[in-house]
Amino acid sequence: MGKRTLLELANDVCTGRDLVYLDALELTTNTSAAKILSCINRAAEELTMEYDWEEQLAQCTFTADHIFGWDYNLKGYDLQTITGGKFKKFTTNYLYDVNNKRVIKEIMPDEKITREVSGIASGGTTRFIRVGDTMIFSPDLPLGTVVTFYYQMPYYAYTYDVAGNKQYADRLLHDSDYFVMDDGLLVRAAAVKYYMAVGFDSSREEQVLADYKAQAKAIHSPSGIIRYYEGMLGLPLYGDGVLM
């Protein structure tokens, strides 16, 4: 079954709930349509925050060169620049040094301070720390080092441009927009939001959502992709407690 547009999803919310079929959502003056659109986006935002969905998983590979994405003040790489503005958070707490075939683990802020005070920052095994949207290596990576990592995108909406390429967005606004994750999950979550917004008993809808969400998490978890990736690299498996 193919992906459904925003308008189709909105009408799926209406189906079986005694709501009138919607002709459009864009620039609508229909209060019910506006309320449903608001509920859909609120539900989508919460689903995005709740779990690392496979559909929001992306991979970035860049070369340490002190040029592309380099922050001269913080001495690190801007994550928004090197991911094309798509970075939300790391999926794992390590990166991979392609040149030397080794893991670069994350370092906690207090550990970084301890390392710097003890003089480890200028030598020893390279680790990384995230400071806002900047990724800093300690000690710094040699120039020319190729690094790859997985991360989660913040976007939950997309459409297609004239060339057929996906264009991501952080809100569902247009009738022809698509939801990044599972359509059925969004419909059920939006129905709960709508029932709560209009003061209806949402207990049944919440149970339906909980049951569907449990299945969706099992199907759309990024762990399978990460496990395959780590297996190819010969790394300890995702979730085994070694690297996570």
MIKOLLUM-132165 format. One line per field, with one value per residue: residue in three letters; x, z, y of N, C-alpha, C in turn; residue number from 1. Coordinates in steps of 0.1 Angstrom, whole numbers, padded with zeros to 4 digits. Example, Ala and Ser with C-alpha at 12.3 -4.5 7.8 and 13.67 -1.06 7.14 Angstrom:
BEGIN
residu <- ALA, SER
nxx <- 0132, 0128
nzz <- 0078, 0071
nyy <- -0057, -0022
caxx <- 0123, 0137
cazz <- 0078, 0071
cayy <- -0045, -0011
cxx <- 0132, 0129
czz <- 0078, 0079
cyy <- -0033, 0000
num <- 1, 2
! end
This chain:
BEGIN
residu <- MET, GLY, LYS, ARG, THR, LEU, LEU, GLU, LEU, ALA, ASN, ASP, VAL, CYS, THR, GLY, ARG, ASP, LEU, VAL, TYR, LEU, ASP, ALA, LEU, GLU, LEU, THR, THR, ASN, THR, SER, ALA, ALA, LYS, ILE, LEU, SER, CYS, ILE, ASN, ARG, ALA, ALA, GLU, GLU, LEU, THR, MET, GLU, TYR, ASP, TRP, GLU, GLU, GLN, LEU, ALA, GLN, CYS, THR, PHE, THR, ALA, ASP, HIS, ILE, PHE, GLY, TRP, ASP, TYR, ASN, LEU, LYS, GLY, TYR, ASP, LEU, GLN, THR, ILE, THR, GLY, GLY, LYS, PHE, LYS, LYS, PHE, THR, THR, ASN, TYR, LEU, TYR, ASP, VAL, ASN, ASN, LYS, ARG, VAL, ILE, LYS, GLU, ILE, MET, PRO, ASP, GLU, LYS, ILE, THR, ARG, GLU, VAL, SER, GLY, ILE, ALA, SER, GLY, GLY, THR, THR, ARG, PHE, ILE, ARG, VAL, GLY, ASP, THR, MET, ILE, PHE, SER, PRO, ASP, LEU, PRO, LEU, GLY, THR, VAL, VAL, THR, PHE, TYR, TYR, GLN, MET, PRO, TYR, TYR, ALA, TYR, THR, TYR, ASP, VAL, ALA, GLY, ASN, LYS, GLN, TYR, ALA, ASP, ARG, LEU, LEU, HIS, ASP, SER, ASP, TYR, PHE, VAL, MET, ASP, ASP, GLY, LEU, LEU, VAL, ARG, ALA, ALA, ALA, VAL, LYS, TYR, TYR, MET, ALA, VAL, GLY, PHE, ASP, SER, SER, ARG, GLU, GLU, GLN, VAL, LEU, ALA, ASP, TYR, LYS, ALA, GLN, ALA, LYS, ALA, ILE, HIS, SER, PRO, SER, GLY, ILE, ILE, ARG, TYR, TYR, GLU, GLY, MET, LEU, GLY, LEU, PRO, LEU, TYR, GLY, ASP, GLY, VAL, LEU, MET
nxx <- 0008, 0006, 0020, 0000, -0015, -0014, -0041, -0055, -0049, -0060, -0087, -0089, -0087, -0112, -0129, -0153, -0157, -0178, -0173, -0173, -0164, -0134, -0126, -0103, -0073, -0054, -0052, -0078, -0110, -0126, -0134, -0133, -0116, -0093, -0088, -0083, -0060, -0042, -0042, -0031, -0004, 0005, 0004, 0022, 0046, 0050, 0053, 0076, 0095, 0093, 0105, 0132, 0128, 0130, 0126, 0135, 0161, 0194, 0225, 0258, 0288, 0319, 0348, 0375, 0388, 0392, 0378, 0353, 0323, 0337, 0341, 0357, 0359, 0350, 0365, 0356, 0333, 0304, 0274, 0250, 0258, 0274, 0256, 0237, 0218, 0201, 0203, 0193, 0198, 0223, 0222, 0236, 0262, 0287, 0312, 0326, 0358, 0369, 0393, 0412, 0398, 0383, 0365, 0351, 0345, 0319, 0325, 0318, 0309, 0321, 0341, 0357, 0367, 0383, 0401, 0414, 0425, 0443, 0460, 0455, 0442, 0459, 0469, 0467, 0438, 0414, 0384, 0349, 0328, 0296, 0287, 0261, 0252, 0277, 0304, 0330, 0364, 0386, 0418, 0422, 0412, 0434, 0440, 0422, 0411, 0385, 0352, 0323, 0288, 0256, 0225, 0196, 0170, 0151, 0128, 0094, 0078, 0073, 0076, 0076, 0099, 0101, 0119, 0115, 0127, 0129, 0117, 0122, 0103, 0094, 0068, 0035, 0017, 0006, -0019, -0009, 0013, 0034, 0037, 0065, 0069, 0051, 0019, -0006, 0000, 0001, -0025, -0040, -0028, -0034, -0062, -0066, -0057, -0076, -0100, -0095, -0092, -0118, -0132, -0141, -0145, -0115, -0104, -0107, -0096, -0070, -0061, -0062, -0043, -0020, -0017, -0012, 0011, 0030, 0034, 0043, 0067, 0083, 0085, 0095, 0120, 0153, 0173, 0178, 0191, 0213, 0225, 0232, 0250, 0270, 0278, 0289, 0312, 0324, 0320, 0311, 0277, 0249, 0231, 0241, 0253, 0279, 0289, 0268
nzz <- 0000, -0009, 0001, 0018, 0012, 0030, 0030, 0025, 0048, 0068, 0062, 0068, 0095, 0100, 0091, 0103, 0126, 0127, 0113, 0089, 0055, 0042, 0018, 0014, 0030, 0029, 0035, 0045, 0057, 0073, 0104, 0116, 0099, 0102, 0129, 0129, 0113, 0130, 0151, 0138, 0133, 0159, 0169, 0152, 0159, 0185, 0182, 0168, 0187, 0206, 0199, 0182, 0150, 0122, 0097, 0100, 0101, 0091, 0073, 0076, 0060, 0062, 0056, 0077, 0076, 0085, 0072, 0056, 0072, 0095, 0127, 0137, 0162, 0182, 0175, 0161, 0143, 0125, 0129, 0115, 0092, 0079, 0076, 0059, 0071, 0084, 0108, 0140, 0163, 0175, 0165, 0176, 0202, 0192, 0166, 0134, 0123, 0092, 0078, 0096, 0105, 0130, 0161, 0172, 0202, 0222, 0244, 0277, 0290, 0316, 0317, 0296, 0305, 0326, 0311, 0297, 0317, 0327, 0306, 0285, 0263, 0242, 0232, 0230, 0227, 0203, 0211, 0210, 0215, 0218, 0215, 0217, 0184, 0175, 0168, 0185, 0185, 0206, 0213, 0185, 0152, 0127, 0097, 0068, 0077, 0073, 0084, 0095, 0104, 0120, 0122, 0136, 0117, 0121, 0107, 0098, 0076, 0041, 0006, -0030, -0054, -0087, -0100, -0088, -0064, -0028, -0007, 0024, 0054, 0084, 0092, 0084, 0059, 0034, 0011, -0005, 0009, 0025, 0052, 0071, 0087, 0098, 0083, 0094, 0121, 0126, 0120, 0140, 0163, 0159, 0160, 0187, 0197, 0186, 0197, 0224, 0221, 0215, 0237, 0239, 0251, 0251, 0257, 0245, 0219, 0227, 0237, 0213, 0199, 0215, 0212, 0185, 0182, 0196, 0179, 0157, 0166, 0168, 0141, 0128, 0139, 0140, 0147, 0132, 0109, 0119, 0132, 0110, 0097, 0117, 0118, 0093, 0097, 0117, 0143, 0179, 0185, 0181, 0209, 0226, 0248, 0248, 0232, 0233
nyy <- -0012, 0022, 0054, 0078, 0109, 0141, 0152, 0129, 0114, 0131, 0127, 0101, 0102, 0113, 0093, 0070, 0084, 0102, 0125, 0152, 0147, 0160, 0185, 0200, 0211, 0231, 0266, 0267, 0276, 0262, 0252, 0227, 0213, 0228, 0223, 0195, 0194, 0208, 0189, 0167, 0176, 0182, 0156, 0143, 0157, 0149, 0121, 0120, 0130, 0110, 0085, 0068, 0066, 0045, 0056, 0082, 0080, 0087, 0088, 0102, 0111, 0125, 0145, 0153, 0184, 0209, 0229, 0226, 0231, 0238, 0252, 0280, 0292, 0274, 0252, 0229, 0208, 0219, 0204, 0208, 0219, 0199, 0179, 0189, 0205, 0188, 0175, 0161, 0145, 0122, 0088, 0067, 0065, 0068, 0074, 0065, 0060, 0059, 0057, 0045, 0024, 0023, 0028, 0059, 0070, 0086, 0113, 0124, 0157, 0163, 0145, 0153, 0177, 0168, 0153, 0174, 0189, 0171, 0170, 0152, 0160, 0167, 0144, 0107, 0085, 0095, 0111, 0122, 0151, 0166, 0198, 0217, 0223, 0216, 0195, 0183, 0172, 0153, 0143, 0165, 0154, 0140, 0158, 0150, 0127, 0104, 0103, 0086, 0085, 0077, 0094, 0110, 0126, 0157, 0161, 0155, 0155, 0155, 0163, 0161, 0173, 0188, 0172, 0148, 0144, 0140, 0166, 0178, 0188, 0205, 0205, 0194, 0207, 0212, 0199, 0178, 0169, 0144, 0121, 0112, 0089, 0060, 0058, 0049, 0050, 0077, 0086, 0073, 0085, 0112, 0111, 0106, 0130, 0147, 0139, 0145, 0173, 0182, 0174, 0148, 0114, 0098, 0073, 0048, 0053, 0058, 0034, 0019, 0032, 0028, 0000, -0002, 0013, -0001, -0022, -0008, 0003, -0020, -0028, -0006, 0002, 0015, -0002, -0026, -0018, -0005, -0027, -0043, -0026, -0024, -0050, -0053, -0038, -0051, -0045, -0043, -0053, -0032, -0021, -0040, -0031, -0024, -0003, 0015
caxx <- 0000, 0014, 0019, -0012, -0012, -0020, -0055, -0061, -0047, -0070, -0100, -0088, -0091, -0127, -0137, -0157, -0158, -0189, -0168, -0176, -0153, -0127, -0122, -0090, -0068, -0047, -0059, -0092, -0117, -0134, -0129, -0130, -0104, -0081, -0085, -0077, -0046, -0035, -0040, -0021, 0009, 0009, 0007, 0035, 0057, 0052, 0058, 0090, 0102, 0092, 0112, 0141, 0121, 0139, 0124, 0142, 0175, 0203, 0240, 0266, 0302, 0326, 0363, 0380, 0397, 0392, 0372, 0338, 0316, 0346, 0339, 0370, 0358, 0348, 0374, 0349, 0325, 0290, 0266, 0240, 0265, 0279, 0244, 0228, 0207, 0191, 0207, 0186, 0206, 0230, 0215, 0245, 0271, 0300, 0314, 0335, 0370, 0370, 0407, 0419, 0388, 0381, 0354, 0354, 0334, 0316, 0330, 0309, 0315, 0330, 0353, 0365, 0374, 0393, 0412, 0421, 0433, 0454, 0468, 0452, 0436, 0468, 0474, 0458, 0427, 0405, 0370, 0342, 0318, 0287, 0284, 0250, 0253, 0291, 0310, 0344, 0372, 0396, 0424, 0416, 0415, 0443, 0434, 0420, 0404, 0371, 0343, 0309, 0280, 0242, 0218, 0181, 0165, 0140, 0117, 0084, 0069, 0081, 0070, 0085, 0101, 0098, 0128, 0112, 0135, 0122, 0120, 0117, 0098, 0091, 0054, 0026, 0009, 0000, -0027, -0002, 0024, 0034, 0042, 0077, 0068, 0039, 0006, -0016, 0003, -0002, -0040, -0045, -0024, -0042, -0076, -0066, -0055, -0088, -0110, -0092, -0094, -0132, -0138, -0147, -0138, -0105, -0098, -0107, -0087, -0057, -0058, -0060, -0030, -0009, -0015, -0006, 0024, 0039, 0038, 0051, 0081, 0090, 0087, 0102, 0131, 0165, 0183, 0182, 0201, 0226, 0232, 0238, 0262, 0281, 0283, 0298, 0324, 0330, 0319, 0301, 0264, 0240, 0222, 0248, 0258, 0294, 0291, 0257
cazz <- 0000, -0010, 0011, 0017, 0013, 0042, 0029, 0027, 0062, 0075, 0060, 0075, 0109, 0100, 0089, 0115, 0138, 0124, 0109, 0075, 0046, 0039, 0005, 0014, 0043, 0027, 0035, 0048, 0068, 0080, 0117, 0119, 0091, 0109, 0142, 0125, 0108, 0142, 0158, 0131, 0135, 0173, 0171, 0145, 0167, 0197, 0178, 0164, 0199, 0214, 0195, 0170, 0139, 0111, 0085, 0102, 0102, 0080, 0075, 0071, 0059, 0059, 0057, 0086, 0068, 0091, 0062, 0055, 0085, 0106, 0136, 0142, 0176, 0191, 0170, 0159, 0130, 0127, 0125, 0106, 0079, 0073, 0073, 0051, 0079, 0087, 0121, 0152, 0173, 0171, 0168, 0185, 0209, 0186, 0152, 0129, 0116, 0081, 0075, 0106, 0109, 0145, 0167, 0180, 0212, 0227, 0257, 0285, 0293, 0328, 0313, 0287, 0314, 0333, 0301, 0294, 0329, 0329, 0295, 0276, 0251, 0231, 0229, 0234, 0218, 0200, 0214, 0205, 0223, 0211, 0222, 0208, 0171, 0171, 0172, 0188, 0187, 0216, 0206, 0171, 0142, 0117, 0085, 0058, 0083, 0069, 0095, 0092, 0116, 0118, 0131, 0133, 0112, 0128, 0098, 0097, 0064, 0028, -0007, -0041, -0063, -0101, -0104, -0081, -0051, -0016, 0000, 0038, 0061, 0098, 0094, 0074, 0056, 0021, 0009, -0011, 0017, 0030, 0066, 0070, 0093, 0095, 0082, 0104, 0135, 0127, 0120, 0154, 0173, 0156, 0165, 0201, 0199, 0182, 0208, 0236, 0218, 0215, 0249, 0239, 0258, 0242, 0263, 0235, 0209, 0233, 0237, 0199, 0196, 0222, 0206, 0172, 0184, 0200, 0167, 0148, 0171, 0165, 0127, 0122, 0147, 0132, 0152, 0122, 0100, 0127, 0134, 0098, 0095, 0127, 0114, 0082, 0102, 0127, 0156, 0188, 0180, 0186, 0220, 0234, 0260, 0247, 0226, 0235
cayy <- 0000, 0034, 0064, 0086, 0124, 0147, 0153, 0115, 0111, 0138, 0121, 0088, 0106, 0116, 0081, 0063, 0093, 0111, 0138, 0154, 0145, 0173, 0187, 0206, 0216, 0244, 0279, 0264, 0284, 0252, 0251, 0213, 0210, 0235, 0216, 0182, 0197, 0211, 0177, 0159, 0181, 0179, 0141, 0140, 0162, 0140, 0108, 0122, 0131, 0098, 0073, 0069, 0059, 0041, 0065, 0094, 0076, 0091, 0086, 0113, 0108, 0137, 0145, 0163, 0192, 0223, 0239, 0224, 0230, 0240, 0264, 0284, 0296, 0262, 0242, 0217, 0208, 0222, 0193, 0212, 0222, 0187, 0171, 0197, 0211, 0177, 0169, 0163, 0139, 0110, 0076, 0060, 0074, 0067, 0076, 0055, 0065, 0050, 0055, 0036, 0013, 0022, 0036, 0071, 0070, 0100, 0117, 0133, 0170, 0163, 0137, 0162, 0187, 0160, 0150, 0186, 0193, 0162, 0171, 0142, 0165, 0168, 0131, 0097, 0081, 0105, 0109, 0134, 0156, 0175, 0211, 0223, 0217, 0215, 0182, 0186, 0160, 0155, 0153, 0168, 0144, 0144, 0162, 0139, 0115, 0103, 0099, 0084, 0082, 0077, 0104, 0112, 0139, 0163, 0163, 0144, 0158, 0157, 0164, 0158, 0185, 0185, 0161, 0136, 0143, 0144, 0178, 0176, 0199, 0202, 0205, 0190, 0219, 0211, 0187, 0168, 0165, 0131, 0119, 0104, 0076, 0051, 0066, 0044, 0055, 0091, 0087, 0069, 0095, 0124, 0108, 0108, 0145, 0154, 0136, 0153, 0187, 0185, 0170, 0134, 0103, 0093, 0061, 0037, 0056, 0058, 0020, 0015, 0038, 0021, -0013, -0001, 0019, -0012, -0030, 0001, 0004, -0032, -0028, 0006, 0005, 0016, -0012, -0036, -0011, -0003, -0040, -0047, -0017, -0028, -0063, -0051, -0032, -0059, -0038, -0049, -0050, -0021, -0026, -0050, -0024, -0021, 0010, 0024
cxx <- 0009, 0012, 0007, -0008, -0018, -0035, -0062, -0060, -0058, -0084, -0100, -0092, -0106, -0135, -0140, -0159, -0168, -0184, -0170, -0163, -0148, -0123, -0108, -0086, -0060, -0056, -0074, -0097, -0126, -0127, -0125, -0118, -0092, -0078, -0079, -0063, -0037, -0032, -0030, -0007, 0014, 0012, 0020, 0047, 0060, 0058, 0073, 0099, 0103, 0101, 0122, 0135, 0131, 0138, 0131, 0157, 0183, 0217, 0247, 0281, 0309, 0341, 0368, 0391, 0399, 0387, 0357, 0332, 0325, 0342, 0352, 0370, 0358, 0358, 0367, 0341, 0310, 0282, 0255, 0246, 0268, 0268, 0234, 0216, 0197, 0194, 0198, 0193, 0213, 0222, 0223, 0255, 0285, 0300, 0323, 0346, 0372, 0384, 0414, 0410, 0387, 0370, 0359, 0343, 0332, 0322, 0321, 0316, 0325, 0342, 0362, 0373, 0385, 0405, 0420, 0430, 0445, 0463, 0466, 0447, 0446, 0474, 0464, 0448, 0417, 0391, 0363, 0332, 0309, 0284, 0274, 0250, 0267, 0297, 0325, 0352, 0383, 0405, 0418, 0420, 0425, 0436, 0433, 0413, 0389, 0363, 0329, 0301, 0265, 0236, 0204, 0178, 0154, 0127, 0107, 0075, 0079, 0071, 0080, 0087, 0099, 0107, 0125, 0120, 0127, 0127, 0114, 0113, 0095, 0077, 0046, 0016, 0001, -0008, -0019, 0011, 0023, 0041, 0054, 0075, 0055, 0026, -0004, -0013, -0001, -0018, -0045, -0040, -0031, -0056, -0076, -0065, -0069, -0099, -0107, -0095, -0109, -0139, -0145, -0139, -0128, -0099, -0097, -0096, -0072, -0052, -0054, -0046, -0019, -0006, -0008, 0008, 0034, 0044, 0047, 0065, 0089, 0094, 0096, 0114, 0144, 0176, 0188, 0193, 0214, 0233, 0239, 0251, 0273, 0286, 0292, 0312, 0331, 0330, 0309, 0287, 0257, 0231, 0229, 0254, 0273, 0296, 0280, 0257
czz <- 0000, 0001, 0008, 0019, 0026, 0041, 0031, 0041, 0071, 0074, 0066, 0090, 0110, 0099, 0102, 0127, 0136, 0121, 0094, 0067, 0042, 0025, 0004, 0028, 0041, 0027, 0038, 0059, 0076, 0093, 0121, 0111, 0098, 0122, 0139, 0121, 0120, 0150, 0151, 0133, 0149, 0175, 0164, 0153, 0178, 0193, 0174, 0177, 0207, 0211, 0183, 0159, 0128, 0099, 0087, 0104, 0089, 0083, 0069, 0071, 0055, 0062, 0066, 0078, 0074, 0081, 0062, 0069, 0097, 0114, 0142, 0157, 0185, 0187, 0168, 0146, 0133, 0121, 0115, 0092, 0072, 0070, 0064, 0058, 0084, 0101, 0132, 0164, 0168, 0174, 0177, 0191, 0204, 0171, 0147, 0120, 0104, 0077, 0083, 0111, 0124, 0149, 0174, 0190, 0217, 0241, 0264, 0288, 0305, 0325, 0304, 0295, 0321, 0324, 0298, 0305, 0331, 0316, 0284, 0262, 0239, 0227, 0233, 0224, 0216, 0204, 0209, 0215, 0215, 0220, 0213, 0195, 0166, 0176, 0173, 0191, 0197, 0218, 0192, 0162, 0132, 0104, 0075, 0064, 0078, 0080, 0090, 0104, 0112, 0127, 0127, 0128, 0120, 0120, 0098, 0085, 0052, 0017, -0018, -0050, -0078, -0106, -0097, -0068, -0039, -0010, 0014, 0044, 0075, 0102, 0082, 0071, 0044, 0018, 0004, -0003, 0022, 0044, 0064, 0075, 0089, 0095, 0092, 0118, 0136, 0128, 0134, 0164, 0171, 0161, 0180, 0204, 0196, 0193, 0220, 0234, 0219, 0227, 0249, 0247, 0248, 0246, 0253, 0224, 0214, 0234, 0223, 0195, 0202, 0216, 0193, 0173, 0188, 0188, 0158, 0152, 0167, 0150, 0122, 0131, 0138, 0136, 0141, 0113, 0107, 0129, 0122, 0095, 0104, 0123, 0103, 0086, 0112, 0141, 0165, 0184, 0188, 0197, 0229, 0247, 0260, 0242, 0229, 0249
cyy <- 0012, 0044, 0073, 0101, 0129, 0148, 0139, 0111, 0118, 0132, 0107, 0091, 0108, 0103, 0074, 0071, 0104, 0125, 0140, 0153, 0159, 0174, 0193, 0210, 0229, 0256, 0277, 0273, 0275, 0249, 0236, 0208, 0216, 0227, 0202, 0184, 0200, 0198, 0167, 0163, 0180, 0165, 0138, 0145, 0153, 0126, 0109, 0123, 0118, 0087, 0076, 0060, 0056, 0051, 0079, 0092, 0081, 0089, 0098, 0108, 0121, 0136, 0156, 0171, 0206, 0233, 0237, 0222, 0233, 0253, 0268, 0288, 0283, 0251, 0229, 0218, 0210, 0211, 0196, 0214, 0208, 0177, 0178, 0202, 0200, 0170, 0172, 0158, 0127, 0098, 0067, 0070, 0071, 0070, 0066, 0062, 0055, 0047, 0044, 0025, 0012, 0031, 0048, 0073, 0085, 0101, 0126, 0146, 0170, 0155, 0145, 0171, 0180, 0157, 0162, 0190, 0184, 0161, 0160, 0147, 0166, 0155, 0120, 0094, 0092, 0101, 0122, 0138, 0165, 0187, 0218, 0216, 0216, 0202, 0185, 0173, 0163, 0143, 0154, 0157, 0149, 0148, 0151, 0127, 0115, 0096, 0097, 0081, 0082, 0087, 0104, 0125, 0144, 0163, 0151, 0146, 0159, 0158, 0161, 0171, 0180, 0174, 0148, 0134, 0147, 0157, 0178, 0189, 0195, 0204, 0200, 0201, 0218, 0198, 0175, 0163, 0150, 0131, 0109, 0090, 0069, 0059, 0062, 0049, 0069, 0093, 0084, 0080, 0108, 0123, 0110, 0123, 0152, 0151, 0144, 0168, 0191, 0180, 0156, 0125, 0097, 0079, 0050, 0040, 0055, 0043, 0015, 0020, 0031, 0007, -0012, 0005, 0009, -0020, -0021, 0002, -0008, -0033, -0017, 0011, 0006, 0006, -0022, -0030, -0010, -0016, -0045, -0039, -0021, -0041, -0062, -0046, -0040, -0053, -0046, -0044, -0040, -0027, -0036, -0044, -0021, -0007, 0020, 0030
num <- 1, 2, 3, 4, 5, 6, 7, 8, 9, 10, 11, 12, 13, 14, 15, 16, 17, 18, 19, 20, 21, 22, 23, 24, 25, 26, 27, 28, 29, 30, 31, 32, 33, 34, 35, 36, 37, 38, 39, 40, 41, 42, 43, 44, 45, 46, 47, 48, 49, 50, 51, 52, 53, 54, 55, 56, 57, 58, 59, 60, 61, 62, 63, 64, 65, 66, 67, 68, 69, 70, 71, 72, 73, 74, 75, 76, 77, 78, 79, 80, 81, 82, 83, 84, 85, 86, 87, 88, 89, 90, 91, 92, 93, 94, 95, 96, 97, 98, 99, 100, 101, 102, 103, 104, 105, 106, 107, 108, 109, 110, 111, 112, 113, 114, 115, 116, 117, 118, 119, 120, 121, 122, 123, 124, 125, 126, 127, 128, 129, 130, 131, 132, 133, 134, 135, 136, 137, 138, 139, 140, 141, 142, 143, 144, 145, 146, 147, 148, 149, 150, 151, 152, 153, 154, 155, 156, 157, 158, 159, 160, 161, 162, 163, 164, 165, 166, 167, 168, 169, 170, 171, 172, 173, 174, 175, 176, 177, 178, 179, 180, 181, 182, 183, 184, 185, 186, 187, 188, 189, 190, 191, 192, 193, 194, 195, 196, 197, 198, 199, 200, 201, 202, 203, 204, 205, 206, 207, 208, 209, 210, 211, 212, 213, 214, 215, 216, 217, 218, 219, 220, 221, 222, 223, 224, 225, 226, 227, 228, 229, 230, 231, 232, 233, 234, 235, 236, 237, 238, 239, 240, 241, 242, 243, 244
! end
